Amino acid sequence: MTTIISSEYKKYIDGLRAVAVISVLFYHAGIGFPGGYVGVDIFFVISGYLITGLILKDISNNIFSIQKFWERRILRIMPALIFVIATSFLCGWFILLPNDFKEFGNAIAQSTLIANIYCLRHSDYFAQISELKPLLHTWSLAVEEQFYMLFPFFILFLNKINSKIRISLGICILSSLILSIYWTKHYPLANFYLLPPRAWELLLGGIIALPIKFPENLYLLNSISILGAGLIIAAILLYDKSTPFPGAAALLPCVGTALIIFTNTIKQNIIGRALSFTPLVLIGLISYSLYLWHWPILVFAKYLTPGDLSLSTRVGLIIASFIFAYISWRFIETPFRNREILKKRSTIFLFAILALSILVLIGLPIYKSKGIESRFPLKSIMYSKGSNDHPERIETTLNEAELGRFIHLGSQNSQAPFFLFLWGDSHAMSVTGVLDQMSKERGLRCLASTHFGAAPLINFDSHQSTNLTQEELIKYNQSVLEFIINNKIPNVLIAARWDIYSDNVTNLRIALLSTVEALKKAGVKVFILKEVPRPGFDVPRALALSALFNPESLDNIKFSWKPYLDDQRKQTELFDKKLNNKASILDPQDIFIKDGSHWVLSEGDRPLYSDKNHLSATGAMKLRPLFNQIFTIDK
């Protein structure tokens, strides 16, 4: 039997860090590891283990102090972080368009203690897409920092009242885990970003740092450690973006990490020896800087590249991340941690205060000045504003659909009968403006029901792309259908981004046909808008950057035809002859692709798309000739 001693340096810990950072790096670069994001959870468990060990060791030696603890955390976290933020700021000044630079300024101001709260508030459906936020990854540092602010006081309190620390930690772990499981369904974003549902992961690392008797049976330790490695590998390879996370799913990587640490602290075993492999240990040593650098490097590369990055480019960016990480570790992390630069406690805390103040003083003016538009020429600014050129995006809730409270378009004459009902997802939202205008010109009263990621079809499950459960989604669409029929609305326009629902084209076709037939049976004239051709890259950004860096080549922006061709193939299967005989199919292809050879991306200085696939208000107006057939039928 032996007692765990948790404060000694072990090579396998750096090996585990290497596994964590490599999984995150490859996941973000899109090179395998669909569940690589669990690397962050591995880091949490490791951090909880090491921090608890340090605190308990200092307490047992009567040398623990809050000031000393925070001093170590400042030297460990802040120098490299400040360096990365400063470099990202310089790059952002020359690259990020005003709206993006504005949000970047906000992120700078909140990139330390409350970065996770910032991410929570700015991660809605139509916010700047996550993969283009250079400081998004600092959310995990904020979670750890918040934990470091509170945890020492908790341990001191338990120690003072002579409480059973293991029992207390166990209760906290269980409470936090239950909260996380509950929030996975009800508050998924808060569950991902905030400390309370994440605390159990750090506390799990903490509880295995407590002294305990355990047999030194190598066969038993090998078996447990191999099980832990298997749990981590399973999470990295079997999870993906659709996995509800963290919640119960986080048990695999967290318990796996805890088992490896627990067994190897007792006696190094087969997994510990594997993790002590020198290249892994070296990667583990630079893992913090590697985590900090890889994300902004990937983000700025994606920002400047229309379409997807090639595999060779992504590999090159990974190599660049390692180079920057080594430089950061060698010349920033190490000197500060060894107190070669800041030696006195007073100067360390002064450094932290000044650094945080400077971040706020830099970030807030950028945010308040709306990204400093004066950095770029007017044409580039006009293109960039296309990302905000869209109608108000209103989501109809299940409760509103059941009560018959829909979006009003056209005439506001409450006595007039309804002429048209628009039913769809966010692509239907994009055309509400043009339909509203055309209806008002004709004095017609119309309605719309739109919901993000919800296929406008009865008895069809698209809940994975929306915030509704399968049951709620079916109720929502059934309520829409019943309202149309009960109110005898003569015309219905169905619009959606069909490709995101076409994993099984046969099921989608059956659901679409069933929906049309149900409407036709009630005497409704049905129009279906085929998916607007999607370029596959952010059009306002591509046009704005092209105008900035190479204004002579605006008509020759390179992009892949693959997204468009894939959509056309799926829609050919979806809109078959049988469906064409029952509904009027509106095809916008010729409006946005000329001669089958090039895209029509803008009109004057106004982009026709507000992002990669949604039409801007300007682009939606191009659909007027297509929609004329709806308004010229016998009323």
For each residue, the residues with C-beta under 8 A, 3 or more apart:
1: 213 214 215 216
2: 213 214 216 266 267
3: 211 212 213
4: 208 209 210 211 212 214 262 265 266
5: 8 211 265
6: 49 50 52 53 56 57 208 209 210 265
7: 53 54 56 57
8: 5
9: 13
10: 13 264 265 268 272
11: 14 15 275 276 281
12: 15 16 260 264 268 271 272 273 275 276
13: 9 10 16 17 46 50 261 284
14: 11 17 18 280 281 283 284 285 287
15: 11 12 18 19 272 274 275 276 277 280 281 284
16: 12 13 19 20 42 46 257 260 261 275 284
17: 13 14 20 21 42 43 46 283 284 287
18: 14 15 21 22 275 280 281 282 283 284 287
19: 15 16 22 23 39 42 232 275 280
20: 16 17 23 24 39 40 42 43 46 287
21: 17 18 24 25 39 43 283 284 287 290 291
22: 18 19 25 26 39 283
23: 19 20 26 27 33 35 36 37 38 39 42 236
24: 20 21 27 28 36 37 39 40 291 294
25: 21 22 28 29 36 290 291 294 318 321
26: 22 23 29 31 32 33 36 318
27: 23 24 30 33 34 35 36 37 39
28: 24 25 36 294 295 298
29: 25 26 294 298 314 315 317 318
30: 27 309 314
31: 26 311 314 315 318
32: 26 36
33: 23 26 27 36 236 237
34: 27 236 237 238 239 240 241
35: 23 27 38 235 236 237 238 239 240 243
36: 23 24 25 26 27 28 32 33 39 236
37: 23 24 27 40 239 245
38: 23 35 41 42 232 235 236 239 245 250 252 253
39: 19 20 21 22 23 24 27 36 42 43 236 253
40: 20 24 37 43 44 140
41: 38 44 45 201 246 250 253 254 257
42: 16 17 19 20 23 38 39 45 46 232 253 254 257
43: 17 20 21 39 40 46 47 140 291
44: 40 41 47 48 140 143 144 198 201 202 205 254
45: 41 42 48 49 201 202 204 205 253 254 257 258 261
46: 13 16 17 20 42 43 49 50 205 257 261
47: 43 44 50 51 144 147 202 205
48: 44 45 51 52 147 201 202 203 204 205 206 209
49: 6 45 46 52 53 205 206 208 209 258 261
50: 6 13 46 47 53 54 205 209
51: 47 48 54 55 147 148 151 202 205 206
52: 6 48 49 55 56 151 155 205 206 207 209 210
53: 6 7 49 50 56 57 209
54: 7 50 51 57 58 69 72
55: 51 52 58 59 64 69 151 152 155
56: 6 7 52 53 59 60 155 209 210
57: 6 7 53 54 60 61
58: 54 55 61 63 64 65 68 69
59: 55 56 62 64 155 156 159
60: 56 57
61: 57 58 64
62: 59
63: 58 68
64: 55 58 59 61 68 69 152 156
65: 58 68 69
66: 69 70 152 153
67: 70 71 345
68: 58 63 64 65 71 72 345
69: 54 55 58 64 65 66 72 73 148 152
70: 66 67 73 74 148 349
71: 67 68 74 75 345 348 349
72: 54 68 69 75 76
73: 69 70 76 77 145 148
74: 70 71 77 78 348 349 351 352
75: 71 72 78 79 336 337 339 342 348
76: 72 73 288 337
77: 73 74 80 81 141 144 145
78: 74 75 81 82 112 351 352 355
79: 75 82 83 332 333 336 341
80: 77 83 84 288 289 292 328 329 332 333
81: 77 78 84 85 111 112 138 141 292
82: 78 79 85 86 355 359
83: 79 80 86 87 328 332
84: 80 81 87 88 292 293 296 328
85: 81 82 88 89 108 111 135 359
86: 82 83 89 90
87: 83 84 90 91 296
88: 84 85 91 92 104 134 135 296 300
89: 85 86 92 93 104 108 362
90: 86 87 93 94
91: 87 88 94 95 134 296 300
92: 88 89 95 96 100 101 104 134
93: 89 90 96 101 375
94: 90 91 375
95: 91 92 300 303 304 545
96: 92 93 100 101 104 303 371
97: 100 101 371 376 380 384 541 544 545
98: 101 102 370 371 372 373 375 376 381 384
99: 102 103 128 370 371 384 385 387 388
100: 92 96 97 103 104 128 132 303 371 541
101: 92 93 96 97 98 104 105 366 371 372 375
102: 98 99 105 106 366 367 369 370 371
103: 99 100 106 107 122 128 133 367 371
104: 88 89 92 96 100 101 107 108 133 134 135 366 371
105: 101 102 108 109 362 363 364 365 366 367 371
106: 102 103 109 110 118 122 363 364 366 367
107: 103 104 110 111 115 118 133 134 135 136 138 363
108: 85 89 104 105 111 135 359 362 363 366
109: 105 106 359 360 362 363 364 367
110: 106 107 114 115 117 118 363
111: 81 85 107 108 115 118 135 138 359 363
112: 78 81 115 138 141 142 145 356 359
113: 142 145 146 149
114: 110 117 118 142
115: 107 110 111 112 118 119 135 138 139 141 142
116: 119 120 139 140 142 143 146 193 194 195
117: 110 114 120 121 142 193 194
118: 106 107 110 111 114 115 121 122 139
119: 115 116 122 123 133 136 139 193
120: 116 117 123 189 190 193 194
121: 117 118
122: 103 106 118 119 127 128 133
123: 119 120 127 130 189 193
124: 127
125: 426 452 453
126: 393 426
127: 122 123 124
128: 99 100 103 122 132 133
129: 132 133 611
130: 123 133 136
131: 298 299 302
132: 100 128 129 299 302 303
133: 103 104 107 119 122 128 129 130 136 299
134: 88 91 92 104 107 295 296 299 300
135: 85 88 104 107 108 111 115 138 295 296
136: 107 119 130 133 139 295 299
137: 140 141 291 292 295
138: 81 107 111 112 115 135 141 142
139: 115 116 118 119 136 142 143 193
140: 40 43 44 116 137 143 144
141: 77 81 112 115 137 138 144 145
142: 112 113 114 115 116 117 138 139 145 146
143: 44 116 139 140 146 147 193 194 195 198
144: 44 47 77 140 141 147 148 202
145: 73 77 112 113 141 142 148 149
146: 113 116 142 143 149 150 195
147: 47 48 51 143 144 150 151 195 199 202
148: 51 69 70 73 144 145 151 152
149: 113 145 146
150: 146 147 153 154
151: 51 52 55 147 148 154 155 202 206
152: 55 64 66 69 148 155 156
153: 66 150 156 157
154: 150 151 157 158
155: 52 55 56 59 151 152 158 159 165
156: 59 64 152 153 159 160
157: 153 154 160 161 163
158: 154 155 161 163 165 168
159: 59 155 156 162 163 165
160: 156 157
161: 157 158
162: 159
163: 157 158 159 167 168
164: 167 168
165: 155 158 159 168 169 210
166: 169 170 207 210
167: 163 164 170 171
168: 158 163 164 165 171 172
169: 165 166 172 173 203 206 207 210
170: 166 167 173 174 207
171: 167 168 174 175
172: 168 169 175 176 199 200 203
173: 169 170 176 177 200 203 204 207
174: 170 171 177 178 200
175: 171 172 178 179 200
176: 172 173 179 180 196 197 198 199 200 203
177: 173 174 180 181 200 251
178: 174 175 181 182
179: 175 176 182 183 196 197
180: 176 177 183 184 191 197 198 200 246 247 250
181: 177 178 184 247 248
182: 178 179 185 186
183: 179 180 186 187 188 190 191 197 247
184: 180 181 188 191 244 245 246 247 248 249
185: 182 188 244
186: 182 183
187: 183 190 191
188: 183 184 185 191 192 244
189: 120 123 192 193
190: 120 183 187 193 194 197
191: 180 183 184 187 188 194 197 246 247
192: 188 189 245 246
193: 116 117 119 120 123 139 143 189 190
194: 116 117 120 143 190 191 197 198
195: 116 143 146 147 198 199
196: 176 179 199
197: 176 179 180 183 190 191 194 200 246 247
198: 44 143 176 180 194 195 201 202 246
199: 147 172 176 195 196 202 203
200: 172 173 174 175 176 177 180 197 203 204 254
201: 41 44 45 48 198 204 205 246 250 254
202: 44 45 47 48 51 144 147 151 198 199 205 206
203: 48 169 172 173 176 199 200 206 207
204: 45 48 173 200 201 207 208 254 255 258
205: 44 45 46 47 48 49 50 51 52 201 202 208 209 257 258 261
206: 48 49 51 52 151 169 202 203 209 210
207: 52 166 169 170 173 203 204 210
208: 4 6 49 204 205 258 261 262 265
209: 4 6 48 49 50 52 53 56 205 206
210: 4 6 52 56 165 166 169 206 207
211: 3 4 5
212: 3 4
213: 1 2 3
214: 1 2 4 262 266
215: 1 220
216: 1 2 221 266 267
217: 220 221
218: 221 222 267 269
219: 222 223
220: 215 217 223 224
221: 216 217 218 224 225 263 264 266 267 269
222: 218 219 225 226 263 269 270 271
223: 219 220 226 227
224: 220 221 227 228 259 262 263
225: 221 222 228 229 259 260 263 264 269 270 271 272
226: 222 223 229 230 270 271
227: 223 224 230 231 256 259
228: 224 225 231 232 255 256 257 258 259 260 263 271
229: 225 226 232 233 256 260 271
230: 226 227 233 234 256
231: 227 228 234 235 252 253 255 256 259
232: 19 38 42 228 229 235 236 252 253 256 257 260
233: 229 230 236 237
234: 230 231 237 238 252
235: 35 38 231 232 238 239 249 252 253 256
236: 23 33 34 35 36 38 39 232 233 239 253
237: 33 34 35 233 234
238: 34 35 234 235
239: 34 35 37 38 235 236 243 245 249 252
240: 34 35 243
241: 34
242: 464
243: 35 239 240 249
244: 184 185 188 247 249
245: 37 38 184 192 239 249 250
246: 41 180 184 191 192 197 198 201 249 250
247: 180 181 183 184 191 197 244 250
248: 181 184 251
249: 184 235 239 243 244 245 246 252
250: 38 41 180 201 245 246 247 253 254
251: 177 248 254 255
252: 38 231 232 234 235 239 249 255 256
253: 38 39 41 42 45 231 232 235 236 250 256 257
254: 41 42 44 45 200 201 204 250 251 257 258
255: 204 228 231 251 252 258 259
256: 227 228 229 230 231 232 235 252 253 259 260
257: 16 41 42 45 46 205 228 232 253 254 260 261
258: 45 49 204 205 208 228 254 255 261 262
259: 224 225 227 228 231 255 256 262 263
260: 12 16 225 228 229 232 256 257 263 264 271 272 275
261: 13 16 45 46 49 205 208 257 258 264 265
262: 4 208 214 224 258 259 265 266
263: 221 222 224 225 228 259 260 266 267 269 271 272
264: 10 12 221 225 260 261 267 268 269 271 272 275
265: 4 5 6 10 208 261 262
266: 2 4 214 216 221 262 263
267: 2 216 218 221 263 264
268: 10 12 264 272 273 276
269: 218 221 222 225 263 264 272 273
270: 222 225 226 273 274
271: 12 222 225 226 228 229 260 263 264 274 275
272: 10 12 15 225 260 263 264 268 269 275 276
273: 12 268 269 270 276 277
274: 15 270 271 277
275: 11 12 15 16 18 19 260 264 271 272 280
276: 11 12 15 268 272 273 280 281
277: 15 273 274 280 281
278: 281 282
279: 282 283
280: 14 15 18 19 275 276 277 283 284
281: 11 14 15 18 276 277 278 284 285
282: 18 278 279 285 286
283: 14 17 18 21 22 279 280 286 287 290
284: 13 14 15 16 17 18 21 280 281 287
285: 14 281 282 329
286: 282 283 289 290 322 325 326 328 329
287: 14 17 18 20 21 283 284 290 291
288: 76 80 291 292 329 333
289: 80 286 292 293 324 325 326 328 329 332 333
290: 21 25 283 286 287 293 294 321 322 325
291: 21 24 25 43 137 287 288 294 295
292: 80 81 84 137 288 289 295 325 328
293: 84 289 290 296 297 321 324 325 328
294: 24 25 28 29 290 291 297 298 317 318 321 325
295: 28 134 135 136 137 291 292 298 299
296: 84 87 88 91 134 135 293 299 300
297: 293 294 300 301 317 320 321 324
298: 28 29 131 294 295 301 302 314 317 321
299: 131 132 133 134 136 295 296 302 303
300: 88 91 95 134 296 297 303 304
301: 297 298 304 305 309 313 317
302: 131 132 298 299 305 309
303: 95 96 100 132 299 300 541
304: 95 300 301 545
305: 301 302 308 309 313
306: 535 537 538 542 557 558 559
307: 536 537 558 559 560
308: 305 536 560
309: 30 301 302 305 313 314 317
310: 313 314
311: 31 314 315
312: 315 316
313: 301 305 309 310 316 317
314: 29 30 31 298 309 310 311 317 318
315: 29 31 311 312 318 319
316: 312 313 319 320
317: 29 294 297 298 301 309 313 314 320 321
318: 25 26 29 31 294 314 315 321 322
319: 315 316 322 323
320: 297 316 317 323 324
321: 25 290 293 294 297 298 317 318 324 325
322: 286 290 318 319 325 326
323: 319 320 326 327
324: 289 293 297 320 321 327 328
325: 286 289 290 292 293 294 321 322 328 329
326: 286 289 322 323 329 330
327: 323 324 330 331 332
328: 80 83 84 286 289 292 293 324 325 331 332 333
329: 80 285 286 288 289 325 326 332 333 334
330: 326 327 333 334
331: 327 328 334 335
332: 79 80 83 289 327 328 329 335 336
333: 79 80 288 289 328 329 330 336 337
334: 329 330 331 337 338
335: 331 332 338 340 341
336: 75 79 332 333 339 340 341 342
337: 75 76 333 334
338: 334 335
339: 75 336 342 343
340: 335 336
341: 79 335 336
342: 75 336 339 347 348 351
343: 339 347
344: 347 348
345: 67 68 71 348 349
346: 349 350
347: 342 343 344 350 351
348: 71 74 75 342 344 345 351 352
349: 70 71 74 345 346 352 353
350: 346 347 353 354
351: 74 78 342 347 348 354 355
352: 74 78 348 349 355 356
353: 349 350 356 357
354: 350 351 357 358
355: 78 82 351 352 358 359
356: 112 352 353 359 360
357: 353 354 360 361
358: 354 355 361 362
359: 82 85 108 109 111 112 355 356 362 363
360: 109 356 357 363 364
361: 357 358 364 365
362: 89 105 108 109 358 359 365 366
363: 105 106 107 108 109 110 111 359 360 366 367
364: 105 106 109 360 361 367 368
365: 105 361 362 368 369
366: 101 102 104 105 106 108 362 363 369 371 372
367: 102 103 105 106 109 363 364 370
368: 364 365
369: 102 365 366 372
370: 98 99 102 367 373
371: 96 97 98 99 100 101 102 103 104 105 366
372: 98 101 366 369 375
373: 98 370 376 381
374:
375: 93 94 98 101 372
376: 97 98 373 380 381 384 544 548
377: 380 381 547 548
378: 381 382
379: 382 383 547 551 605
380: 97 376 377 383 384 544 545 547 548
381: 98 373 376 377 378 384 385 544
382: 378 379 385 386 605 606
383: 379 380 386 540 543 544 547 602 605 607
384: 97 98 99 376 380 381 387 540 541 544
385: 99 381 382 388 389 540
386: 382 383 389 539 540 543 602 606 607 609 610 616 618
387: 99 384 538 540 541 610 611
388: 99 385 610
389: 385 386 540 606 607 610 616 617 618
390: 393 429 430 433 610 614 615 616 617
391: 429 430 432 433 436 617 620
392:
393: 126 390 426 429 450
394: 407 429 432 450
395: 450 451 452
396: 400 401 405 406 407 448 449 450 451 476
397: 400 401 451
398: 401 402 468 472 475 476 479
399: 402 403
400: 396 397 403 405 406
401: 396 397 398 404 405 406 449 475 476 479 480 483
402: 398 399 475 479
403: 399 400
404: 401 479 483
405: 396 400 401
406: 396 400 401 421 447 448 449 483
407: 394 396 432 447 448 449 450
408: 412 445 446 447
409: 420 422 432 435 436 439 445 446 447 448
410: 419 420 435 436 438 439 440 442 443 444 445 446
411: 416 439 440 443 444 445
412: 408 445
413: 416 443 445
414:
415:
416: 411 413 443 444 445
417: 445
418: 421 445 446 447 487 489
419: 410 439 444 445 446 489 490 491 635
420: 409 410 435 439 444 446 447 489 490 491 492 493 630
421: 406 418 446 447 448 449 484 489 491 492 493
422: 409 428 431 432 435 446 447 448 449 450 492 493 495
423: 428 448 449 450 456 480 484 492 493 494 495
424: 427 428 429 449 450 456 493 494 495 496 529
425: 428 429 450 451 452 453 454 455 456 466 495 496 497
426: 125 126 393 429 430 450 452 453 497 614
427: 424 430 431 495 496 497 529 531 532 613 614 615
428: 422 423 424 425 431 432 448 450 456 493 494 495 496 529
429: 390 391 393 394 424 425 426 432 450 614
430: 390 391 426 427 433 532 610 614 615 616 619 620
431: 422 427 428 434 435 495 529 615 620 623
432: 391 394 407 409 422 428 429 435 436 448 450
433: 390 391 430 436 437 617 620 621
434: 431 437 438 617 620 621 623 624 627
435: 409 410 420 422 431 432 438 439 446 448 493 627
436: 391 409 410 432 433 439 440 446
437: 433 434 440 441 621
438: 410 434 435 441 442 624 627 631
439: 409 410 411 419 420 435 436 442 444 445 446 631
440: 410 411 436 437 443 444
441: 437 438
442: 410 438 439 631
443: 410 411 413 416 440
444: 410 411 416 419 420 439 440 631 635
445: 408 409 410 411 412 413 416 417 418 419 439
446: 408 409 410 418 419 420 421 422 435 436 439
447: 406 407 408 409 418 420 421 422 489
448: 396 406 407 409 421 422 423 428 432 435
449: 396 401 406 407 421 422 423 424 456 480
450: 393 394 395 396 407 422 423 424 425 426 428 429 432
451: 395 396 397 425 454 466 468 476
452: 125 395 425 426 466 467
453: 125 425 426 462 465 466 467 500
454: 425 451 462 465 466 468 473 476 477
455: 425 460 462 465 477 496 501 508 511
456: 423 424 425 428 449 477 480 494 495 496 515
457: 460 462 477 501 508 511 512 514 515
458: 474 477 478 481 511 514 515 518
459: 474 477 511 514
460: 455 457 477 501 507 508 511 515
461: 464 470 473 474
462: 453 454 455 457 465 466 473 500 501
463: 466 468 469 470 472 473
464: 242 461
465: 453 454 455 462 500 501
466: 425 451 452 453 454 462 463 473
467: 452 453
468: 398 451 454 463 472 473 476
469: 463 472 473
470: 461 463 473 474
471: 474 475
472: 398 463 468 469 475 476
473: 454 461 462 463 466 468 469 470 476 477
474: 458 459 461 470 471 477 478
475: 398 401 402 471 472 478 479
476: 396 398 401 451 454 468 472 473 479 480
477: 454 455 456 457 458 459 460 473 474 480 481
478: 458 474 475 481 482
479: 398 401 402 404 475 476 482 483
480: 401 423 449 456 476 477 483 484
481: 458 477 478 484 485 515 518 519
482: 478 479 485 486
483: 401 404 406 479 480 486 487
484: 421 423 480 481 487 489 492 519 522 524
485: 481 482 488 518 519 522 524
486: 482 483
487: 418 483 484
488: 485 522 523
489: 418 419 420 421 447 484 492 524
490: 419 420 523 524 525 635
491: 419 420 421 524 525 526 527 630 633
492: 420 421 422 423 484 489 519 524 525 526 527
493: 420 421 422 423 424 428 435 527 528 529 586 630
494: 423 424 428 456 515 526 527 528 529
495: 422 423 424 425 427 428 431 456 528 529
496: 424 425 427 428 455 456 501 529 531
497: 425 426 427 500 501 531 534 613
498: 501 502 508 530 531 567 570 571 574
499: 502 531 534 566 567 570 571
500: 453 462 465 497
501: 455 457 460 462 465 496 497 498 508
502: 498 499 505 508 570 574
503:
504: 507 508
505: 502 508 509 570 573 574
506: 509 510
507: 460 504 510 511
508: 455 457 460 498 501 502 504 505 511 512 574
509: 505 506 512 513 573 574 576 579
510: 506 507 513 514
511: 455 457 458 459 460 507 508 514 515
512: 457 508 509 515 516 528 574 579
513: 509 510 516 517 578 579 582
514: 457 458 459 510 511 517 518
515: 456 457 458 460 481 494 511 512 518 519
516: 512 513 519 520 526 528 579 582 583
517: 513 514 520 521 582
518: 458 481 485 514 515 521 522
519: 481 484 485 492 515 516 522 524 526
520: 516 517 523 524 526 582 583
521: 517 518
522: 484 485 488 518 519
523: 488 490 520
524: 484 485 489 490 491 492 519 520
525: 490 491 492 584 633
526: 491 492 494 516 519 520 582 583 584
527: 491 492 493 494 583 584 585 586 629 630
528: 493 494 495 512 516 575 579 583 584 585 586
529: 424 427 428 431 493 494 495 496 532 586 588 626
530: 498 571 575 585 586 587 588 589
531: 427 496 497 498 499 534 567 571
532: 427 430 529 588 592 613 615 619
533: 564 567 588 589 592 593 599
534: 497 499 531 563 564 567 609 612 613
535: 306 539 559 563 564 599 601 609 612 613
536: 307 308 559 560 562 563 564 612 613
537: 306 307 541 542 557 559 612
538: 306 387 541 542 611 612
539: 386 535 542 543 601 602 607 608 609 610 611 612
540: 383 384 385 386 387 389 543 544 607 609 610 611 616
541: 97 100 303 384 387 537 538 544 545
542: 306 537 538 539 545 546 557 559 601
543: 383 386 539 540 546 547 554 557 601 602 607
544: 97 376 380 381 383 384 540 541 547 548
545: 95 97 304 380 541 542 548 549
546: 542 543 549 550 551 553 554 557
547: 377 379 380 383 543 544 551 554
548: 376 377 380 544 545 551
549: 545 546
550: 546 553
551: 379 546 547 548 554
552:
553: 546 550 556 557
554: 543 546 547 551 557 602
555: 598
556: 553
557: 306 537 542 543 546 553 554 601
558: 306 307
559: 306 307 535 536 537 542 599
560: 307 308 536 563
561: 564 565
562: 536 565 566
563: 534 535 536 560 566 567
564: 533 534 535 536 561 567 568 593
565: 561 562 568 569
566: 499 562 563 569 570
567: 498 499 531 533 534 563 564 570 571
568: 564 565 571 572 589
569: 565 566 572 573
570: 498 499 502 505 566 567 573 574
571: 498 499 530 531 567 568 574 575
572: 568 569 575
573: 505 509 569 570 576
574: 498 502 505 508 509 512 570 571 579
575: 528 530 571 572 579 580 585
576: 509 573 579 580
577: 580 581
578: 513 581 582
579: 509 512 513 516 528 574 575 576 582 583 585
580: 575 576 577 583 585
581: 577 578
582: 513 516 517 520 526 578 579
583: 516 520 526 527 528 579 580
584: 525 526 527 528 629
585: 527 528 530 575 579 580
586: 493 527 528 529 530 626 627 629
587: 530 590 626
588: 529 530 532 533 591 592 622 623 626
589: 530 533 568 592 593
590: 587 593 594
591: 588 600 622 623 625 626
592: 532 533 588 589 599 600 608 619 622
593: 533 564 589 590 596 597 598 599 600
594: 590 597 598 599 600
595: 598
596: 593
597: 593 594
598: 555 593 594 595
599: 533 535 559 592 593 594
600: 591 592 593 594 603 608
601: 535 539 542 543 557 607 608 609
602: 383 386 539 543 554 605 606 607 608
603: 600 606 608 618 622
604:
605: 379 382 383 602
606: 382 386 389 602 603 616 618
607: 383 386 389 539 540 543 601 602 610 616 618 619
608: 539 592 600 601 602 603 615 616 618 619 622
609: 386 534 535 539 540 601 612 613 614 615 616 619
610: 386 387 388 389 390 430 539 540 607 614 615 616 617 619
611: 129 387 538 539 540 614
612: 534 535 536 537 538 539 609
613: 427 497 532 534 535 536 609
614: 390 426 427 429 430 609 610 611
615: 390 427 430 431 532 608 609 610 619 620 622 623
616: 386 389 390 430 540 606 607 608 609 610 619 620
617: 389 390 391 433 434 610 620 621
618: 386 389 603 606 607 608 621 622
619: 430 532 592 607 608 609 610 615 616 622
620: 391 430 431 433 434 615 616 617 623
621: 433 434 437 617 618 624
622: 588 591 592 603 608 615 618 619
623: 431 434 588 591 615 620 626 627
624: 434 438 621 627 628
625: 591 628
626: 529 586 587 588 591 623 629
627: 434 435 438 586 623 624 630 631
628: 624 625 631 632
629: 527 584 586 626 632 633
630: 420 491 493 527 627 633
631: 438 439 442 444 627 628
632: 628 629
633: 491 525 629 630
634:
635: 419 444 490
